[in-house]
């Protein structure tokens, strides 16, 4: 859907902070499926965690991302997503080898431009829900950086800049392409 805009990229690269800035400016946003899953799994003692069972985690993230798309359909204007169905499919394909990406070339489409937060070691911080290291985050970024263009999306790398400047860059880029 051309009004569903993905903000993806490197873990710890400032995606959630940027989404919060866009929300503050009045735009509808959708929180990252992975963070919601990890919080739920930790609260209930589940195993669909990226450090326990990545395949189960990725499958659950795909399901949640599809639910997020359905829920967002009723919102007006641009809707910004912190990660997407494609991110979850890339993770699942990486751990299982299953071809879950090919169908996404034609179904469950998002805006043609995808905004990536690049690896930024100066702001990367691990926490209870982000237990992987910076090197793993960079590897994930490289997989996403390859997958999105292969599915027909144009990648726009966000500048390493304060969140206000990042938001302005993103909104200006979208306005120029409208």
C-alpha positions, 0 to 999 in steps of 0.5 A: 500500500503506497501510504504504508512507509517502512522504517527499517535497518540496523538494530539500535540505529534510531528507528524507534526514536524516529517513529516517536518523533513522527508520532509527536508530529501527528503521524500514525505509527506502528511499533516494531513487532519484534519488541512487542513479541519479546516483551510478551514472551518474557512476561509469559515465559515463552520461547519465541525469542530471537535468542531461543527460537529465531524461527518461531520468533520470525513466524510470530513477527510475520503474523503480527506484521500482517495484523498490523497492516490490517489494523492500519488500513483504517487510518488516514494518510501516511502510516509509518511502520517500525520494521515490517512483514519483510523484515520478519520474512528476511529473518525467517529465510535466514534461519530456515532457508525457506523461500518466504520472500518471493511471494512478497514481490507482489502481495502485502506491498508497502510504499515503494521507498523504504527508509533504512537506519544505517549501522551507527555504533555511537548510538547502539545500545543493547538491553533486555530485549536486544541481546545481540551485539552490534556485529549481528545487527550489522549482518541483519542490516546487510540482509535487509539492504539486499532484500528490499531492492530484490523485492522492488523497493527503493532504499533511502538511507537515513542520515546519521543526524539528530532525530528532528533532522532525520524526520525532516529528511524523511518527510521531505523525501516523501513529499518530493516523490509524491 
